[in-house]
Amino acid sequence: MNNYLFAFDSNYEIQGTVAIYSLLENVSENINIFVIRDSSNKSIRLPSKILEHKNLNKIIYKLFDTDAFFHNMELAH
């Protein structure tokens, strides 16, 4: 079983959802999906087409605290 990692913030929720659905439609076995979301996106609402997809084994969400301080990252993208 393969694992896939997606990371998106609130600006890319639609694009991330489309990518996840496309992946599920194009794999030939069940997969696990890990979604890392930042603190600007407290809740990701995935449609039932994804949550109930025949190729989805499980989906795991992790929150990345972007409010924390990152050393030397003030001017970085």
N, C-alpha and C positions, 0 to 999 in steps of 0.2 A: 504494500500500500504506500502510495506517495503522499508527501506532505508539501503544502504550498503556503507561502507566507505573503500576505498583503499588508501594506502599511499605507493608511491614508488619513488625512485630516478632513475637516468639514468641507473644504473646498473641492475635494475629490471623491466624495461619497458616491455620486452618480457614476463616475468613470470606474471606480472600484467595483461597484455592483455589477456593471456591464461586464467587466473583465472576469469576475468570479463566475457569472452565469455562462459566459463564453467558454471558460475553462471546463466547467461541468458538462457542457454540451459536447465537448471535443475529447474527453478522456474515455478510455475503454474499461476503466475499473473504478472502484470506490476510492475516494481521496479524503484526506483531512485538510482543512483550511484553517490557518491561523491568521487572525486579523489583529494588527497592532493599530490602535487608534490613539490620537493625541488628546490632550485635555480640552481642546476646543471642540471635540466631537464626543461628548459624554455617552451618546447612545446612537448606535448604528441600526437602522431599521432595514433589514434585508427582507425582500419579498418572499412569499411562500414558495414561489417558483424555485428559489435557491434553497430555502430551509427544508423543503420536502423533495428535493431533487434525488433521483434514483442513484446518482453517482457520488452523492455526499455521504461520507461516513460520519464525520462530525466537524463542527466548527467551534473554534476556541477563540475567545476575545481576550486581549491584553491591553491595559491602559498604560500609555507612556506619559509620564508627568512632564509636560513641556513648561510648566510653571517653575520647575526647579532650575537652579543656576547651572549653566554650562561654562566652564572656564574658557576664556578667549573666544567666545562665540557671539559677541555683541554685534559685530558687523557681518556675520556669515549668513548665508541663505540656508 
